Amino acid sequence: MKLQQLKYIWEVAHHDLNVSVTAESLFTSQPGISKQIRLLEDELGVEVFARSGKHLTHVTPVGQIIIERAGDILRKVDSIKQVAKEFSSEKTGSLSVATTHTQARYALPDVISEFIRRYPDVALHMHQGSPLQIAEMAANGQVDFAIATEGLDLFSDLIMLPCYDWNRCIVVPKYHPLTELESLTLESVAKYPIVTYVFGFTGRSKLDDAFSRVGVEPKVVFTATDADVIKTYVRLGLGIGIIAKMAYAEMRDDALVALDASHLFEPSTTMIGCRRGTFLRRYMYEFIELFAPHLNQQIVEGALNTSNRAGLEKLFADLKLPLR
């Protein structure tokens, strides 16, 4: 059994069983991958992939287990390489981060700019997706860090570190009737069509919970995954927008007025997550601390050494997060 064979079955499984695409991504030949997979299956005495003619149709039940174990082994091998690099070339390497549009657009630019200034020889890769996709990428070892508000708690093998709290604002066109109210209520907001985030994105669940508690049914007429799209349709008169407060800038969004809604909704917490057992290089610790200054290396190491989620919650129980 060779590491190369384990890598091939892992990559084929994560390229929708398309051997040609896998070969292109690994800069090798399709026949070479197919041959190595067959040799592995012959050695194990089981089929990892079911076939119809020359085409792979699906992963067999035993193949699913083998691929998961192969992924664990490949991650451990990569971790060993990272340990070696930390001592041989501590300021070179790569860092991959998966996050949502809101975090990439409004929370991360200054962090990334400073990180690149400190580590010009570290290749930084950003992946965007839904919170669930982001968490899955981190859980599978496809990225080093996942940054999101929702979805990370669905994966038990992710260590989640709290970064900051944030809340919402209501964005409306100038001279909208809501601008004349002394204090917003959920009932007054619910009188108008609402444009906001898709469920599962950017704290949408807290918004739904707030309306539900007061027995009000909001009229959500349009949803999107990022605040820029929401603001565009508010300008077009489709409705009032409910977005993350950090996504509004008075000069840039001068056609809109932002009304504070922090008294209407519970704050949401943005987390950064990494897979349990991941070896973090020094520049990775620095990236975390740049994003959340209270998460220094000592705190992060303590979190990584906790054995369960209860221990993690205890570690951060008395922590007061910054509010954005």
Buried (B, 14 or more C-beta within 10 A) or exposed (E): EEEEBBBBBBBBBBBEBBBEBBBEEBEBEBEBBBEBBBEBBEEBEBBBBBEEEEEBEEBBEEBEEBBEEBBEBBBEEEBEEBEEBBEEEEEBBBBBBBBBBBBBBBBBEEBBEEBEEEBEEBEBEBBBBBBBBBBBBBBBBBBBBBBBBBBBEEBEEBBBBBBBBBBBBBBBBEEBEBEEEEEBEBEBBBEBBBBBBEEBBBBBBBBBEBBEEEEBEBEBEBBBBBBBBBBBBBBEEBBBBBBBBBBBEEEEBEEBBBBEBBEBBBBBBBBBBBBBEBBBBEBBBBBBBBBBEBBEBEBBEEBBEBEEEEEBEEBBEEEEBEEB
